[in-house]
Amino acid sequence: MSLGGGASRRRGAALEDALLTAAWDVLTTAGYGGFTMEAVAERARTSTPVLYRRWPDRWELAIAAIRHYGDRNPVAGPDTGSLRGDLIAYLRDASSKRAAVAAVFSMRMAEFFDETRSTPQQLREQMLRGRTPVTDEIFERAVARGEADPDRLTPRVKSVAFDLLRNELVLTQRPVPRTVIEEIVDDVVLPLVRPAQ
């Protein structure tokens, strides 16, 4: 295959970025059913051996593409000065940057889970491996400010805000409105973590 243009000069990180960006594009447009090494190579303007040298199986390439998208679109953990403000800002950013991932997980990956005999939860764990959740930083600041009781911050409680946001993203397939985010924070999370009076 002729690579044409400047494609043949891509090396290292630039080449890997182009390959994973192409893989993400194929995954989001064709789903895992249409996610082939040939389709990704064509989108990236390269050859399939270039892909197979890095990812022996298409499912490994799919995981790498999703991780790459997350790395290029990190969710911020802003310090607004209050737990409520931090959680709302975090969830709004997560909503805008994770809507595409939620759509891929819920609508585009059925064949992936059949092929790998895995679950969405297992895939999510692979995506998060080696990463510190943004919410850990948010709640650490809240404890230091006296806004959260550390004894109440179980792993389930710390993840509930994003779990509810993800549920909304999966069900609606669009970014979550601010009013819903505020309900998650005000009606669910804050009552769970506030120190007892």
C-alpha positions in Angstrom: 0.0 0.0 0.0 1.3 3.4 -0.9 1.2 5.7 2.1 1.5 8.9 0.2 2.0 12.4 1.5 3.9 12.6 4.8 2.3 9.5 6.3 5.4 7.4 5.7 7.5 9.7 7.9 5.5 9.3 11.0 7.4 7.6 13.8 7.1 6.9 17.5 4.5 8.8 19.5 3.2 10.7 16.4 2.5 7.4 14.6 0.9 5.8 17.6 -1.3 8.9 18.1 -2.4 8.7 14.5 -3.1 5.0 14.8 -5.1 5.3 18.0 -7.0 8.3 16.7 -8.0 6.4 13.6 -9.0 3.4 15.7 -11.2 5.6 17.9 -12.8 7.1 14.8 -13.6 3.6 13.4 -14.9 2.4 16.7 -17.3 5.3 17.1 -18.6 5.3 13.5 -18.7 1.5 12.7 -18.9 0.0 16.2 -16.9 -3.0 17.2 -18.7 -5.1 14.6 -17.0 -3.0 11.9 -13.8 -2.5 13.8 -11.2 -4.4 11.7 -7.5 -3.9 11.5 -8.0 -3.2 7.7 -10.5 -0.4 8.5 -8.2 1.2 11.0 -5.2 0.9 8.7 -7.1 2.5 5.9 -8.3 5.3 8.1 -4.7 5.9 9.4 -3.3 5.6 5.9 -0.9 2.8 6.8 -0.7 -1.0 6.5 -2.1 -3.7 8.8 1.4 -5.1 9.8 2.0 -1.7 11.4 -1.0 -2.3 13.6 -0.3 -5.9 14.4 3.2 -5.1 15.5 1.7 -3.1 18.4 -1.6 -4.8 19.0 -1.8 -8.5 18.2 -5.6 -8.6 18.5 -8.3 -6.1 17.5 -9.7 -6.1 21.0 -6.4 -4.9 22.4 -6.4 -2.1 19.8 -10.0 -1.2 20.8 -9.0 -0.9 24.5 -5.9 1.2 23.6 -8.1 3.5 21.5 -10.6 4.1 24.3 -7.7 4.7 26.8 -6.1 7.1 24.3 -9.3 9.1 23.9 -9.5 9.4 27.7 -5.9 10.5 27.9 -6.5 13.1 25.3 -9.6 14.3 27.0 -8.9 14.3 30.7 -11.6 15.2 33.2 -10.5 18.0 35.5 -10.7 18.1 39.2 -11.0 21.8 39.8 -10.6 23.4 43.2 -13.5 25.8 43.5 -13.2 26.2 47.3 -16.1 24.0 48.2 -17.1 20.4 47.8 -20.3 21.3 46.1 -18.6 23.5 43.6 -15.8 20.9 43.0 -18.3 18.1 42.3 -20.5 20.2 40.0 -17.5 21.4 38.0 -16.1 17.8 37.9 -19.4 16.3 36.8 -20.0 18.9 34.1 -16.6 18.4 32.6 -17.0 14.6 32.8 -20.4 14.9 31.2 -19.1 16.7 28.2 -16.0 14.6 27.8 -17.4 11.1 28.6 -20.7 11.2 26.6 -18.9 9.7 23.6 -17.3 6.9 25.7 -20.6 6.1 27.3 -22.2 5.8 23.8 -19.4 3.5 22.7 -19.7 1.3 25.8 -23.5 1.0 25.6 -24.2 0.9 21.9 -21.0 0.0 20.0 -19.3 -2.7 22.0 -21.7 -5.7 22.2 -19.5 -7.8 19.9 -16.4 -6.9 22.0 -18.0 -8.3 25.1 -19.0 -11.5 23.3 -15.6 -11.9 21.8 -13.6 -11.3 25.0 -16.2 -12.8 27.3 -15.9 -9.8 29.5 -18.3 -7.2 31.0 -18.5 -3.4 30.8 -17.3 -3.3 34.4 -14.2 -5.3 33.5 -13.5 -3.0 30.6 -13.9 0.0 32.7 -11.5 -1.4 35.3 -8.9 -1.9 32.5 -9.4 1.7 31.5 -8.8 3.0 35.0 -5.9 0.7 35.9 -3.0 2.6 37.4 -5.0 5.9 37.6 -6.1 7.8 40.7 -9.7 8.8 40.5 -10.3 12.6 40.3 -12.9 12.2 43.0 -10.2 11.1 45.5 -8.5 14.5 45.2 -11.9 16.2 45.5 -12.8 14.4 48.7 -9.4 14.8 50.2 -9.8 18.6 49.9 -13.3 18.3 51.3 -12.1 16.4 54.4 -9.3 19.0 54.9 -11.9 21.8 54.8 -14.2 19.9 57.2 -16.9 19.4 54.6 -16.8 15.6 54.5 -16.5 12.9 57.1 -13.7 10.6 56.2 -15.4 7.7 57.9 -18.3 8.0 55.4 -16.1 8.0 52.3 -16.3 4.4 51.3 -15.3 3.4 47.8 -19.0 3.2 46.9 -19.9 6.6 48.3 -16.9 8.2 46.5 -17.9 6.8 43.2 -21.7 7.4 43.4 -21.6 10.8 41.8 -19.9 9.5 38.6 -22.0 6.3 38.7 -25.2 8.3 38.6 -23.8 10.6 35.9 -22.7 7.6 33.8 -26.2 6.1 34.1 -27.7 9.4 32.8 -25.2 9.4 29.9 -26.0 5.8 28.9 -29.8 6.3 29.1 -29.9 9.7 27.3 -26.9 9.4 25.0 -26.2 13.1 25.5 -24.5 15.4 28.0 -26.3 15.7 31.3 -28.0 19.0 32.1 -26.7 21.1 34.9 -29.9 20.8 36.8 -29.6 17.0 36.9 -25.9 17.3 38.0 -27.0 19.6 40.8 -29.6 17.1 41.9 -27.0 14.4 42.0 -24.7 16.5 44.2 -27.3 18.2 46.4 -29.8 15.3 46.9 -27.5 12.3 46.9 -23.8 13.0 47.4 -23.7 15.8 50.0 -26.1 14.2 52.4 -24.0 11.0 52.3 -20.7 12.6 53.1 -21.4 15.6 55.4 -20.1 15.3 58.9 -22.8 14.6 61.5 -23.9 17.7 63.3 
